[in-house]
Amino acid sequence: MPRVIHFEIPADDVDRAQKFYGEVFGWTFRRWEGPMDYRLATTGAAAERGIDGALLKRAQAGASTVNTIDVPSLDDCVQKIEKAGGRLAVPRMAIPGVGWLAYAADPEGNLFGVMQPDEAAR
């Protein structure tokens, strides 16, 4: 069954957000080596229950937390999303060494990501 595997928290001031989450929850951060300021958040030990996420610069006013769901086939999932009344918001893109990612919206307008991992990344 597909599960939430990652979250993204948009921030107007990423440094301020990193300081906040670090102080309040003890999360640690490291910059992802990509074309944008994307800070991977470790929220606990791998053996503990929960998921990790990231902080990133808010792209537009009102943007809120986005959860990413692991799926076996991105193309099949996009078809199911559209058939069920959702829409594709950002088309599939490659995340090198990780897999394929797209963003969609449910019928209520809530954004979420869907990720098909590379076989080597599993």
C-alpha positions as a printed NumPy array, in Angstrom:
array([[  0.   ,   0.   ,   0.   ],
       [  1.444,   3.444,  -0.87 ],
       [  2.616,   5.364,   2.227],
       [  3.762,   8.878,   3.031],
       [  7.57 ,   8.795,   2.861],
       [  8.627,  12.459,   2.919],
       [  7.323,  15.924,   3.76 ],
       [  8.307,  19.403,   2.605],
       [  7.784,  22.531,   4.687],
       [  7.929,  25.77 ,   2.676],
       [  9.363,  28.797,   4.448],
       [  9.763,  32.483,   3.666],
       [ 13.047,  32.438,   5.632],
       [ 14.62 ,  28.969,   5.451],
       [ 17.352,  29.823,   7.972],
       [ 14.727,  30.957,  10.502],
       [ 12.636,  27.82 ,   9.908],
       [ 15.682,  25.574,  10.284],
       [ 16.567,  27.276,  13.584],
       [ 12.966,  26.895,  14.811],
       [ 12.601,  23.176,  14.026],
       [ 16.079,  22.461,  15.308],
       [ 15.462,  24.219,  18.63 ],
       [ 11.923,  22.936,  19.187],
       [ 12.238,  19.328,  17.99 ],
       [ 15.977,  18.697,  17.761],
       [ 15.811,  18.05 ,  14.015],
       [ 19.092,  18.209,  12.105],
       [ 19.513,  19.501,   8.556],
       [ 21.869,  19.115,   5.619],
       [ 21.756,  20.803,   2.239],
       [ 20.81 ,  18.597,  -0.676],
       [ 23.282,  18.902,  -3.537],
       [ 20.883,  20.221,  -6.131],
       [ 20.068,  23.385,  -8.045],
       [ 18.038,  24.971,  -5.219],
       [ 18.321,  25.569,  -1.474],
       [ 16.713,  22.338,  -0.263],
       [ 17.536,  21.265,   3.283],
       [ 16.941,  17.65 ,   4.191],
       [ 15.567,  17.255,   7.71 ],
       [ 16.386,  14.256,   9.868],
       [ 13.609,  13.967,  12.433],
       [ 14.892,  10.949,  14.359],
       [ 16.846,   7.727,  14.183],
       [ 16.111,   5.429,  11.231],
       [ 14.892,   2.732,  13.63 ],
       [ 12.291,   5.085,  15.173],
       [  8.768,   5.394,  13.841],
       [  8.253,   8.427,  11.602],
       [  9.491,  10.041,   8.406],
       [ 12.066,  12.636,   7.45 ],
       [ 11.467,  15.682,   5.286],
       [ 12.886,  18.964,   4.073],
       [ 12.701,  22.738,   4.249],
       [ 12.64 ,  24.842,   1.101],
       [ 11.968,  28.425,   0.032],
       [  8.234,  29.125,  -0.3  ],
       [  7.563,  29.413,  -4.042],
       [  4.219,  31.2  ,  -3.761],
       [  2.101,  32.869,  -1.102],
       [ -0.083,  30.415,   0.767],
       [  2.039,  27.361,  -0.075],
       [  1.815,  24.844,   2.742],
       [  3.341,  21.527,   3.804],
       [  3.429,  18.876,   1.071],
       [  3.532,  15.141,   1.774],
       [  5.114,  12.762,  -0.743],
       [  3.715,   9.261,  -1.209],
       [  5.757,   6.267,  -2.405],
       [  4.126,   4.519,  -5.389],
       [  5.24 ,   1.518,  -7.479],
       [  4.394,   3.208, -10.813],
       [  4.212,   6.978, -11.256],
       [  2.365,   6.723, -14.569],
       [ -0.29 ,   4.374, -13.145],
       [ -0.733,   6.604, -10.108],
       [ -1.2  ,   9.76 , -12.212],
       [ -3.919,   7.966, -14.202],
       [ -5.68 ,   6.984, -10.951],
       [ -5.392,  10.541,  -9.608],
       [ -6.994,  12.016, -12.722],
       [ -9.698,   9.328, -12.872],
       [-10.603,  10.045,  -9.234],
       [-11.007,  13.799,  -9.845],
       [ -7.511,  15.051,  -9.011],
       [ -5.112,  16.794, -11.35 ],
       [ -1.438,  16.761, -12.184],
       [  0.105,  20.015, -10.897],
       [  3.781,  19.484, -11.814],
       [  4.739,  16.808, -14.363],
       [  7.173,  13.979, -13.672],
       [ 10.774,  14.967, -13.102],
       [ 13.878,  12.931, -12.434],
       [ 15.525,  13.215,  -9.036],
       [ 19.003,  11.764,  -9.749],
       [ 19.82 ,   8.77 ,  -7.561],
       [ 16.337,   8.83 ,  -5.997],
       [ 13.629,   8.274,  -8.608],
       [ 10.795,  10.036, -10.402],
       [  8.602,  12.685,  -8.749],
       [  5.438,  14.512,  -9.744],
       [  3.099,  16.799,  -7.82 ],
       [ -0.666,  16.51 ,  -7.952],
       [ -3.712,  18.085,  -6.344],
       [ -6.66 ,  16.237,  -4.854],
       [-10.236,  17.373,  -5.675],
       [-10.05 ,  19.774,  -2.686],
       [ -6.954,  21.476,  -4.118],
       [ -4.459,  19.991,  -1.634],
       [ -1.038,  19.402,  -3.179],
       [  0.948,  16.21 ,  -2.639],
       [  3.893,  14.491,  -4.254],
       [  4.045,  11.   ,  -5.713],
       [  7.434,   9.286,  -5.982],
       [  8.475,   6.204,  -7.924],
       [ 11.903,   5.257,  -6.551],
       [ 14.755,   4.108,  -8.76 ],
       [ 15.195,   0.354,  -8.342],
       [ 18.782,   0.993,  -7.223],
       [ 17.558,   3.418,  -4.538],
       [ 15.268,   0.845,  -2.883]])
